[in-house]
Amino acid sequence: MNTHGVVHIGEKRGIIGIYKSVMDEEILKKLEEQRKIIEETYRSVEKMRKFFLWTLIVTAAVVVLPLIGLLFVIPQFLDLYSGVM
């Protein structure tokens, strides 16, 4: 409030001003808590992404490499088998 008794817009006064200040502090606290939770969630998701990536790589190695090996072994086996007969 200025010397003429006029309250300017945005000037906090009385219980309403205190209430707004308390609410602002609570909102800021909640925003900070949410920021922390989001960061923890991001770290957790990144760990899971890396885990799934390595699971995919190991699965591909366990399945694909033997199939490639079979491509070379089966013709040799068939030649050996047909040579015996």
N, C-alpha and C positions, 0 to 999 in steps of 0.2 A: 504494500500500500504506500502510495507516495504522500507528500505533505498535504495534498488537497482532499484526501480521503477516497481517491479513485483507485480501484483495484485494476491492475493491468492484466490482460490475458496471459495466462501461463504462470502467474504469480500464485504460489501456494499459500493458503491462509487457513488457520484454524484446524478443526478436526478433519475436514475434507483433504487438506494438504497433507496432513500426517497419514491419513488413510491411504492416499495415493502413493506416498513415499514407501509405506510398508508394503503395499501391493507391488510396487516396482521392484523392491528388494526381493520379494517372494518370487516374482516372475523371473528375475535374473538368476536366483538360486536354482529354480526349476530348469531354466535353460542350460545352466552349467551342468546340472545333473544329467540332462538329456544328451549334452555334448559328450560327456564321459561315457555314457552308455553306448552311444553311436560309435565312438572310437573303439570300445571294447568289442562291439559287434563286428566292426570292420576287421579288427585283428583276428577274431575268431573265424570269420568267413575266409580271410586270406589263408589261414592255416588249413582250413578244409579244402580250399581250392588246390593248394599244393599237394595235400594228401590225395585227392582224387586224381590229380595229374600223374603222380607217381604210381598210383594204383593202375591207371590206364596204361602207363608205360610198361609196368611189370606184367600186366595181363597180356598186352600185345606181344611182349617178348616170349612169354610162356606159350602162347597159342600160335603166333605167326612163325616164329623160328622153327619149331618142329614141323610145321606144314612145309616150309621151304626145304627143310632137310628131307622130308618125304618125297619131294619132287625129284631129288637126286637118287634116293635109295630105292624107290619102287622100280624104276627102269632097270637098275642093276639086278635087283631081285628077280624081275621077270626074265631077263636074259639068262641068269643063272638057273632059274627054274625050267625054262624052256630048253636049255642046253642039257639038262639032266634027262629029260624025257626023250 
